[in-house]
Amino acid sequence: MKKPHPHIDRIFKAIADPTRRSIFHALVIAGSAMPINEVAERFEMSRQGVTKHIKILEAAKLIQIHQRGRERFCMASAQPLKSISQWLQFYEQFWDQSLDRLGQHLDGVD
């Protein structure tokens, strides 16, 4: 079966890890591009470890990386989270309608 939303899978994979959520959050709070070295200093792991997490966030399009001279900068992009919100709206509507029908059934209004 073909996956209907591969971009959503990448986003969920990216935000499933608490370190990646922390990296993303730090970049969102910063509100501007941060050098990868500065991001790595915030975590008790090697720069290579942080870089692996950053690559997964970049694949999910949650961050963008720009090169300036010899330094690479990361910037958060929350836009892809809108697709998660839209995806969840379907289930929110489903549960709202299901609970409404259950309420009507329990009230004897069919």
C-alpha positions in Angstrom: 0.0 0.0 0.0 1.4 3.4 -1.0 1.8 5.9 1.8 -0.4 8.9 1.1 1.6 11.4 3.1 5.4 10.6 3.1 6.2 14.2 4.1 4.1 13.7 7.3 6.0 10.5 8.0 9.3 12.5 7.9 7.9 15.1 10.2 6.7 12.6 12.7 10.0 10.8 12.6 11.8 14.1 13.2 9.7 15.2 16.2 9.5 11.7 17.7 13.0 12.1 19.2 13.2 14.4 22.3 16.6 15.7 21.3 15.4 16.7 17.9 12.3 18.4 19.5 14.7 20.3 21.8 16.9 21.4 18.9 13.9 22.5 16.9 12.5 24.4 20.0 15.8 26.1 20.6 15.9 27.3 17.0 12.3 28.5 17.1 12.9 30.4 20.3 16.1 31.9 18.9 14.0 33.4 16.1 17.1 33.7 13.8 19.7 31.5 12.2 22.2 29.9 14.6 25.5 28.4 13.8 25.6 24.6 14.1 28.4 24.9 16.6 26.2 27.1 18.8 23.4 24.6 18.6 25.7 21.7 19.4 27.0 23.5 22.5 23.6 23.4 24.1 23.6 19.6 24.1 25.7 17.0 25.9 26.7 15.2 22.8 29.2 15.5 20.0 28.8 17.9 17.2 28.5 14.9 14.9 25.6 13.6 17.0 23.8 17.0 16.8 24.5 17.2 13.1 22.8 13.8 12.5 19.7 15.1 14.3 19.8 18.3 12.3 19.9 16.3 9.1 16.7 14.5 10.0 15.1 17.8 10.9 16.3 19.2 7.6 14.9 16.2 5.7 11.5 16.9 7.3 11.9 20.6 6.2 11.6 21.7 9.8 14.9 23.5 9.6 16.9 25.1 6.8 20.6 25.2 6.6 22.5 28.0 5.0 26.3 28.3 4.4 28.0 31.6 5.2 31.7 31.4 4.6 33.0 28.4 6.4 30.1 28.3 8.9 26.7 26.6 8.5 23.6 28.2 10.1 20.3 26.5 11.0 17.0 28.3 11.0 13.7 26.8 12.1 10.7 26.5 9.8 7.5 25.7 11.5 5.5 25.8 8.3 5.6 21.9 7.8 3.8 21.5 11.1 0.7 23.0 9.4 0.4 19.7 7.4 0.3 17.8 10.7 -2.4 20.1 12.0 -4.4 19.6 8.9 -3.9 15.8 9.1 -5.1 15.9 12.7 -8.2 17.9 11.9 -9.7 15.0 10.1 -9.5 12.9 13.2 -10.7 15.7 15.4 -13.8 16.0 13.2 -14.3 12.2 13.3 -14.2 12.1 17.1 -16.4 15.2 17.4 -19.0 13.7 15.1 -18.7 10.3 16.8 -19.2 11.7 20.3 -22.1 13.8 19.1 -23.8 10.7 17.7 -23.1 8.8 20.9 -24.6 11.7 22.9 -27.7 11.7 20.7 -28.0 8.0 21.1 -27.7 8.1 24.9 -30.2 11.0 25.0 -32.6 8.8 22.9 -32.5 11.2 19.9 -31.8 9.1 16.8 
